[in-house]
Amino acid sequence: MMKRHKKPERARQGSMAVVLGLLVALFGMRALAGPQDQTPAMPEMPAMNEELLTDLDVPLYEGLREEPEERVVFDSAEGRIIQARARGGVPARKIYDFYKVVLPSLGWRISASGEDGGPADPLCEAGVRYCLKAERDRENLVIGIMPEAASETMGRTVSRVSFVLTPK
């Protein structure tokens, strides 16, 4: 039986406020440190998109749009199974760097990550350039990020992102 899970708007806003606060604190402290601080540069963070992936409560990277016709939601005795896709004119590496920073701030523990055949590669579908696996509570989240081949040959940057949530 297919069910849709929606959290109250207040809970979504609270989650988003926590993420925004953490990002502002993280990057604000770096700016206050001044030029004498020699810490490695953090990836440039885009403005946080206020849109959350439906049913996942994971923020979309600025410039990505969810493809609602690609969404699959299924409730099983073991837990939820959700598949969602998004795409947009954003370089794949920037999306990967964004989720590596944002997921832990939402309570996800990144358990594997990889690039072009790295340790997380078997978890993602063929053609994926970057792959992340994260765990939280009793769920796994796998994010696969791939540039679209036609966009690379045409000189445009378009990436497709797949999100798959499954029970542990």
BAFI-3210 file (N, C-alpha, C; in Angstrom, 3 decimals, decimal comma, padded with zeros to 6 digits):
// residues 168
n [1|2|3|4|5|6|7|8|9|10|11|12|13|14|15|16|17|18|19|20|21|22|23|24|25|26|27|28|29|30|31|32|33|34|35|36|37|38|39|40|41|42|43|44|45|46|47|48|49|50|51|52|53|54|55|56|57|58|59|60|61|62|63|64|65|66|67|68|69|70|71|72|73|74|75|76|77|78|79|80|81|82|83|84|85|86|87|88|89|90|91|92|93|94|95|96|97|98|99|100|101|102|103|104|105|106|107|108|109|110|111|112|113|114|115|116|117|118|119|120|121|122|123|124|125|126|127|128|129|130|131|132|133|134|135|136|137|138|139|140|141|142|143|144|145|146|147|148|149|150|151|152|153|154|155|156|157|158|159|160|161|162|163|164|165|166|167|168]
n.u [000,845|000,605|001,702|001,741|004,007|004,015|005,604|004,709|004,475|005,723|007,688|009,329|010,203|011,607|013,689|014,989|015,781|017,654|019,664|020,363|021,294|023,538|025,155|025,576|026,910|029,213|030,464|030,565|032,310|034,685|035,089|035,548|037,989|040,049|042,896|045,240|044,655|045,273|043,688|042,293|040,420|036,888|034,256|032,599|029,509|026,233|023,405|020,943|018,467|015,083|013,363|012,385|013,139|010,386|008,860|011,339|012,654|015,106|017,216|017,149|019,822|020,675|019,358|018,686|015,869|013,180|012,013|008,926|007,460|009,149|009,231|008,936|007,157|006,956|005,574|006,678|006,708|009,166|009,945|010,144|010,422|011,827|012,210|013,659|014,215|016,221|017,138|019,317|020,990|023,758|027,109|028,258|030,199|029,963|027,448|027,885|029,857|028,256|026,223|027,859|028,529|026,053|024,363|025,421|024,789|022,094|021,718|022,466|024,800|027,589|028,498|029,813|031,497|032,198|033,998|033,805|034,085|034,880|034,731|031,942|030,736|029,484|026,982|025,495|023,717|024,627|026,831|027,011|028,775|029,512|028,967|027,145|026,646|024,531|023,556|020,862|019,107|016,939|017,334|018,707|020,337|021,030|022,785|023,172|025,096|025,219|026,676|024,960|025,482|025,022|024,908|027,540|028,934|027,759|028,586|027,183|026,307|024,685|023,235|022,131|020,461|020,031|018,068|017,808|016,027|016,051|015,037|017,200]
n.v [-001,166|002,161|005,033|008,431|010,395|013,205|015,726|018,005|021,437|023,203|021,581|021,051|023,662|024,145|022,248|023,193|025,705|025,025|023,840|026,037|027,785|026,375|026,338|029,094|029,729|028,126|029,088|031,782|031,956|031,290|033,499|035,462|034,709|035,725|036,673|035,498|032,955|029,686|027,523|024,806|025,544|025,685|024,120|026,192|027,390|027,360|029,616|028,533|026,451|026,803|024,812|021,513|018,075|016,168|014,168|013,331|015,264|016,499|019,062|020,689|021,332|024,607|025,560|023,058|021,080|019,158|016,188|015,414|013,364|011,236|010,256|007,731|006,181|003,993|002,092|-000,313|-003,247|-003,168|-000,532|002,755|003,144|005,155|006,781|009,370|011,977|014,657|017,469|019,833|022,899|022,649|022,066|018,715|018,126|020,241|019,754|017,311|018,073|019,811|018,112|016,462|018,147|019,096|016,849|015,573|017,622|017,351|015,128|012,790|010,160|009,917|007,082|006,004|007,179|008,157|008,616|008,235|005,237|004,864|003,859|003,878|003,354|000,825|001,057|002,836|003,604|002,747|004,945|007,002|009,723|010,733|009,436|009,014|007,480|007,446|007,119|007,077|006,825|004,239|004,051|004,102|006,266|006,847|008,784|009,570|011,198|012,559|013,922|014,961|013,372|014,495|017,185|017,796|017,578|019,593|021,835|022,829|022,810|020,345|018,469|015,370|014,059|011,331|010,087|007,688|006,169|003,725|001,110|000,020]
n.w [000,000|-000,871|000,760|001,662|003,334|005,227|006,929|009,515|008,583|010,341|011,542|009,347|008,786|011,128|010,960|008,678|009,595|011,528|009,929|008,297|010,293|011,274|008,973|008,545|010,924|010,655|008,273|008,828|011,025|009,807|008,173|010,108|011,100|009,565|007,383|008,448|009,289|008,368|007,659|005,720|002,751|002,784|000,886|-001,452|-000,486|-001,744|-001,840|000,392|-000,765|-000,261|-000,721|-000,005|-000,590|-001,485|000,922|001,973|003,482|002,943|001,970|-001,235|-003,421|-004,414|-007,491|-008,381|-009,329|-008,223|-009,807|-010,029|-011,302|-011,269|-008,716|-006,236|-003,709|-001,015|001,544|003,794|005,903|007,114|006,892|005,294|001,732|-000,553|-003,609|-005,383|-007,787|-009,015|-011,020|-012,646|-013,674|-012,556|-011,519|-011,024|-009,029|-007,205|-006,128|-004,854|-002,904|-001,394|-000,258|001,279|003,349|004,333|004,994|007,442|009,257|009,454|010,904|009,654|009,187|007,314|005,685|003,563|000,716|-002,600|-005,683|-009,090|-009,161|-006,566|-003,020|-002,489|-004,850|-005,780|-004,656|-006,087|-009,147|-012,566|-014,331|-012,539|-011,215|-008,696|-005,441|-002,462|000,692|003,418|006,856|009,167|012,143|011,589|008,865|005,519|003,240|-000,071|-002,302|-005,586|-008,015|-011,176|-014,099|-017,017|-020,051|-022,638|-022,009|-021,311|-023,738|-025,158|-023,895|-021,761|-018,303|-016,740|-014,271|-012,868|-010,072|-007,936|-005,317|-002,863|-000,422|002,045|004,354|007,056]
ca.u [000,000|001,425|001,277|002,577|004,332|004,358|005,801|004,088|005,270|006,528|008,849|010,203|010,830|012,570|014,853|015,687|016,400|018,849|020,682|020,821|022,075|024,831|025,960|025,971|027,925|030,422|031,139|030,787|033,515|035,827|035,296|036,082|039,351|040,980|043,860|046,305|044,220|045,705|042,886|041,912|039,203|035,661|033,618|031,698|028,136|025,260|022,269|020,155|017,177|014,075|012,573|012,842|012,669|009,136|008,904|012,661|013,128|016,483|017,145|017,675|020,877|020,165|019,470|018,088|014,416|012,729|011,202|007,873|007,008|010,130|009,170|008,270|007,074|006,373|005,695|006,738|006,768|010,503|010,101|009,849|011,297|011,531|013,134|013,356|015,245|016,236|018,139|019,465|022,222|024,736|028,161|028,092|031,111|029,406|026,336|028,523|030,435|027,141|025,592|028,835|028,485|024,692|023,768|025,733|024,092|020,705|021,710|022,907|026,213|028,061|029,200|030,619|031,412|033,138|034,005|034,236|034,580|035,331|034,134|030,474|030,284|028,525|025,676|024,797|023,452|025,671|026,942|027,101|030,126|029,724|027,997|027,197|025,729|024,402|022,658|020,255|018,094|016,820|017,231|019,876|020,092|022,085|022,658|024,027|025,146|025,835|026,476|024,311|026,487|024,740|025,204|028,989|029,385|027,186|029,155|026,305|026,423|023,413|023,451|020,957|020,732|019,042|018,001|017,118|015,923|015,596|015,260|018,461]
ca.v [000,000|003,379|006,109|009,626|010,920|014,619|016,259|019,316|022,542|023,758|020,700|021,311|024,970|024,007|021,531|024,090|026,763|024,437|023,701|027,378|028,302|025,695|026,798|030,483|029,698|027,516|029,955|033,080|031,841|031,291|034,879|036,224|034,277|036,626|036,073|034,758|031,570|028,875|026,308|024,510|026,209|024,897|024,298|027,336|026,938|028,211|029,995|027,331|026,375|026,567|023,647|020,214|016,948|015,647|012,943|013,034|016,367|016,802|020,263|020,620|022,286|025,724|025,310|021,759|020,977|017,771|015,681|014,696|012,166|010,183|009,897|006,494|006,072|002,709|001,719|-001,756|-003,595|-002,809|000,926|003,460|003,089|006,354|007,126|010,680|012,508|016,097|017,849|021,271|023,410|022,767|021,061|017,549|018,194|021,182|019,073|016,327|018,793|020,347|017,067|015,973|019,082|019,280|015,640|015,408|018,626|016,895|013,902|011,652|009,804|009,446|005,823|005,723|008,164|007,810|009,352|007,409|003,918|004,853|002,837|003,864|003,157|-000,269|001,428|003,718|003,079|002,962|006,298|007,977|010,243|010,851|008,639|009,133|006,651|007,981|006,361|007,810|005,999|002,915|004,238|004,384|007,192|006,824|009,885|009,414|012,458|012,329|014,926|014,378|013,285|015,453|018,546|017,988|017,786|020,840|022,953|023,240|021,972|019,845|017,268|014,644|013,513|010,345|009,898|006,428|005,927|002,362|000,713|-000,711]
ca.w [000,000|-000,972|001,653|001,598|004,652|005,227|008,267|009,641|008,048|011,431|011,706|008,205|008,973|012,217|010,425|007,762|010,396|012,153|008,891|007,938|011,417|011,291|007,847|008,813|011,983|010,117|007,320|009,482|011,847|008,889|007,733|011,230|011,397|008,886|006,465|009,118|009,493|007,240|007,569|004,342|002,301|002,738|-000,413|-001,522|-000,290|-002,412|-001,014|000,679|-001,408|000,774|-001,115|000,483|-001,375|-000,961|001,722|002,515|004,328|002,593|001,127|-002,593|-003,741|-005,213|-008,924|-008,691|-009,218|-008,124|-010,903|-009,293|-012,014|-010,998|-007,300|-005,846|-002,246|-000,646|002,955|004,012|007,327|007,597|006,855|004,046|000,568|-001,337|-004,677|-005,941|-008,683|-009,263|-012,020|-012,814|-014,260|-011,478|-011,645|-010,153|-007,878|-006,216|-005,460|-003,979|-001,766|-000,611|000,548|002,269|004,484|004,854|005,579|008,864|010,067|009,585|011,690|008,859|009,304|006,017|005,907|002,384|-000,353|-003,646|-006,934|-010,213|-008,788|-005,179|-002,159|-002,478|-006,214|-005,996|-004,121|-007,016|-010,480|-013,568|-014,854|-011,462|-011,019|-007,254|-004,706|-001,003|001,467|004,773|007,731|010,282|012,801|010,973|007,417|004,684|002,139|-001,077|-003,253|-006,764|-008,757|-012,476|-015,147|-018,187|-021,113|-023,712|-021,546|-021,332|-025,110|-025,657|-023,165|-020,665|-017,117|-016,232|-013,465|-012,370|-008,748|-007,488|-003,859|-002,559|001,017|002,336|005,736|007,275]
c.u [000,894|000,848|002,222|002,786|004,690|004,510|005,125|005,049|006,181|007,793|009,834|010,934|011,872|013,830|015,673|016,391|017,671|019,972|021,243|021,697|023,458|025,730|026,444|027,069|029,248|031,172|031,373|032,046|034,755|036,128|035,911|037,542|040,389|042,016|044,959|045,925|044,537|044,917|042,488|040,574|038,037|035,050|032,666|030,268|027,179|024,218|021,413|018,797|016,155|013,234|013,214|012,357|011,422|009,385|010,269|013,166|014,631|016,430|017,713|018,763|020,273|020,407|018,938|016,574|014,051|011,877|010,087|007,393|007,948|010,051|008,374|008,309|006,356|006,609|005,709|006,779|008,110|010,727|009,800|010,893|010,882|012,620|012,693|014,513|015,077|017,270|018,189|020,836|023,288|025,825|028,018|028,965|030,575|028,254|026,882|029,096|029,351|026,550|026,564|028,855|027,106|024,134|024,135|025,025|022,617|020,609|022,114|024,393|026,639|028,925|030,052|030,439|032,449|032,943|034,551|034,863|035,121|034,544|032,609|029,897|029,303|027,111|024,845|024,646|024,594|025,655|027,068|028,546|030,472|028,614|028,221|026,222|025,730|023,385|022,130|019,128|018,071|016,717|018,600|019,455|021,291|021,789|023,665|023,947|025,871|025,620|025,803|025,270|026,256|025,100|026,701|029,480|028,863|027,710|028,265|026,526|025,024|023,712|022,126|021,358|019,630|019,186|017,220|017,185|015,360|015,768|016,609|018,191]
c.v [001,234|004,436|007,270|010,113|012,387|015,067|017,611|020,393|023,132|022,917|020,904|022,633|024,905|023,314|022,438|025,200|026,256|024,333|025,063|027,969|027,684|026,173|028,225|030,520|029,173|028,481|031,353|033,059|031,865|032,713|035,724|035,894|035,150|035,891|035,271|033,308|030,762|027,572|026,067|025,159|025,234|025,080|025,484|026,834|027,896|028,678|028,754|027,448|026,055|025,333|022,370|019,141|016,383|014,313|012,640|014,072|016,592|018,026|020,005|021,674|023,367|025,449|023,949|021,842|019,501|017,427|014,823|013,423|010,984|009,656|008,616|006,424|004,776|002,472|000,201|-002,009|-003,186|-001,302|001,491|003,150|004,269|006,528|008,464|011,098|014,019|016,357|019,349|021,632|023,697|021,708|019,953|017,652|019,143|020,540|018,076|017,001|019,330|019,269|016,459|016,863|019,086|018,030|015,439|016,426|018,288|015,565|012,657|011,425|009,237|008,218|005,423|006,863|007,805|008,622|008,423|006,086|003,837|003,857|002,794|003,502|002,009|000,066|002,224|003,067|003,407|004,410|007,378|008,419|010,322|010,101|008,820|008,141|007,204|007,147|007,275|006,947|004,611|003,006|004,488|005,340|007,110|007,938|009,651|010,670|012,206|013,519|014,242|014,478|014,324|016,869|018,819|018,263|019,092|022,057|023,504|022,300|021,610|018,557|016,683|013,985|012,533|010,185|008,616|006,206|004,521|002,081|-000,016|-002,199]
c.w [000,000|-000,047|001,466|003,016|004,503|006,662|008,334|009,164|009,112|011,648|010,560|008,369|010,070|011,747|009,525|008,532|011,065|011,129|008,512|009,040|011,479|010,159|008,042|009,870|011,444|009,207|007,878|010,323|010,969|008,434|008,847|011,513|010,698|008,061|007,145|009,366|008,236|007,132|006,120|003,995|002,306|001,354|-000,353|-001,434|-000,996|-001,404|-000,836|-000,002|-000,321|000,477|-000,572|-000,469|-000,716|-000,269|002,354|003,511|004,167|001,676|-000,262|-002,749|-004,633|-006,693|-009,345|-008,533|-009,170|-009,338|-010,298|-009,980|-011,790|-009,558|-007,091|-004,326|-001,921|000,831|003,047|005,514|007,934|007,641|005,478|002,968|-000,304|-002,378|-005,238|-006,836|-008,783|-010,337|-012,127|-013,357|-013,220|-011,694|-010,600|-008,906|-006,798|-005,446|-004,447|-002,725|-000,828|000,297|001,565|003,510|005,140|005,542|007,046|009,758|010,251|010,330|010,923|009,094|007,958|006,249|004,718|001,392|-001,387|-004,892|-008,008|-009,784|-007,372|-004,350|-002,161|-003,844|-006,401|-005,507|-005,113|-008,386|-011,438|-014,047|-013,805|-011,295|-009,542|-006,537|-003,206|-000,385|002,881|005,541|008,825|010,831|012,153|009,449|006,781|003,588|001,207|-002,077|-004,367|-007,611|-010,070|-013,399|-016,329|-019,364|-022,213|-023,286|-021,583|-022,751|-025,691|-024,894|-022,064|-019,494|-016,644|-015,489|-013,039|-011,059|-008,407|-005,985|-003,628|-001,047|001,211|003,822|005,856|007,294]
res [m|m|k|r|h|k|k|p|e|r|a|r|q|g|s|m|a|v|v|l|g|l|l|v|a|l|f|g|m|r|a|l|a|g|p|q|d|q|t|p|a|m|p|e|m|p|a|m|n|e|e|l|l|t|d|l|d|v|p|l|y|e|g|l|r|e|e|p|e|e|r|v|v|f|d|s|a|e|g|r|i|i|q|a|r|a|r|g|g|v|p|a|r|k|i|y|d|f|y|k|v|v|l|p|s|l|g|w|r|i|s|a|s|g|e|d|g|g|p|a|d|p|l|c|e|a|g|v|r|y|c|l|k|a|e|r|d|r|e|n|l|v|i|g|i|m|p|e|a|a|s|e|t|m|g|r|t|v|s|r|v|s|f|v|l|t|p|k]
***
